[in-house]
C-alpha cells in the first residue's frame, strides 16, 4: 500500500469537514441577513423625524 493512498476514514473526515464548512458558511449568511434586517428595521422610525421639503417652483417671467 502506498503512503499517498487516502483511506476510507480519511475520506469520511474530509467529507464531514466539507459539510461542516458548507453549513458554517450558510449560517454566517443567515446571521448577516438577520443583522442587516434588524438594522433596517431600527432605522425605519428615522424616516418620521425628517422634515418634509416642499418643491420650489421656478420663477415665472412676466410676459406682456
Secondary structure, DSSP 8 states (H G I E B T S, - for coil): --TT---HHHHHHHHHHHHHHHHHHHHHHHHHHHHHHHHHHHHHGGGGGS--------------
